[in-house]
Amino acid sequence: MTRIEFLETLTRRAKEYRKLTESISRNRHLTGLSEQPAAGVVDGVLVDFINFIGVKYGIDYALSVEDLDKEEFQKDVC
């Protein structure tokens, strides 16, 4: 798997995960969260984390929250 394929896989999984907000509530004992974070916060953390991983692999992936809303997703990264 190439670096970009890895980031695209993370993006696809993030798109799936953000629909499973009950997972955050169910795992409060692991996260220490006392309440459900707003959807925007979850989206922001997912995007920031994926971009952080991209930078660690030398890729300016530039994923945005809007990208998580796109049905078909493909980043043009050089």
C-alpha positions as CSV (number, residue, x, y, z in Angstrom):
1,M,0.0,0.0,0.0
2,T,1.4,3.4,-0.9
3,R,1.3,6.4,1.4
4,I,-1.5,8.0,-0.4
5,E,-3.5,4.8,-0.5
6,F,-3.1,4.6,3.2
7,L,-4.4,8.1,3.7
8,E,-7.3,7.4,1.4
9,T,-8.1,4.3,3.4
10,L,-8.0,6.4,6.6
11,T,-10.3,8.9,5.0
12,R,-12.8,6.2,3.9
13,R,-12.8,4.8,7.5
14,A,-13.3,8.3,9.0
15,K,-16.3,8.8,6.8
16,E,-17.8,5.5,8.1
17,Y,-16.8,6.3,11.7
18,R,-18.3,9.7,11.9
19,K,-21.8,8.2,11.4
20,L,-21.2,5.9,14.5
21,T,-21.4,8.6,17.2
22,E,-22.8,6.0,19.6
23,S,-19.3,4.5,19.6
24,I,-18.1,7.7,21.4
25,S,-20.8,7.4,24.0
26,R,-20.3,3.7,24.5
27,N,-16.6,4.1,25.0
28,R,-16.7,7.0,27.5
29,H,-14.9,4.8,30.0
30,L,-11.9,4.8,27.7
31,T,-12.0,8.4,26.5
32,G,-12.9,10.1,29.8
33,L,-15.5,12.2,28.0
34,S,-18.4,13.2,30.2
35,E,-20.7,14.2,27.3
36,Q,-21.1,13.6,23.6
37,P,-18.9,16.0,21.6
38,A,-20.6,18.0,18.9
39,A,-20.4,16.5,15.4
40,G,-18.2,19.4,14.2
41,V,-15.7,18.6,16.9
42,V,-15.6,14.9,15.9
43,D,-15.2,15.9,12.2
44,G,-12.5,18.4,13.1
45,V,-10.5,15.9,15.1
46,L,-10.8,13.2,12.4
47,V,-9.6,15.6,9.7
48,D,-6.8,17.0,11.8
49,F,-5.6,13.5,12.8
50,I,-5.5,12.3,9.2
51,N,-3.7,15.4,8.0
52,F,-1.2,14.9,10.9
53,I,-0.5,11.4,9.8
54,G,-0.1,12.7,6.2
55,V,2.6,15.2,7.3
56,K,4.4,12.4,9.2
57,Y,4.6,10.6,5.8
58,G,5.7,13.7,4.0
59,I,2.4,14.4,2.3
60,D,0.4,17.7,2.5
61,Y,-2.9,15.8,2.2
62,A,-5.0,18.9,2.9
63,L,-8.1,17.0,3.9
64,S,-11.0,19.2,4.9
65,V,-14.2,18.5,6.8
66,E,-16.1,19.2,3.5
67,D,-14.2,16.3,2.0
68,L,-15.8,14.0,4.5
69,D,-19.2,14.9,3.1
70,K,-18.3,14.1,-0.5
71,E,-19.8,10.8,-1.8
72,E,-16.9,10.1,-4.1
73,F,-13.6,11.2,-2.7
74,Q,-10.2,11.4,-4.4
75,K,-7.4,13.7,-3.4
76,D,-5.1,15.0,-6.0
77,V,-1.8,14.9,-4.2
78,C,1.6,15.3,-5.7
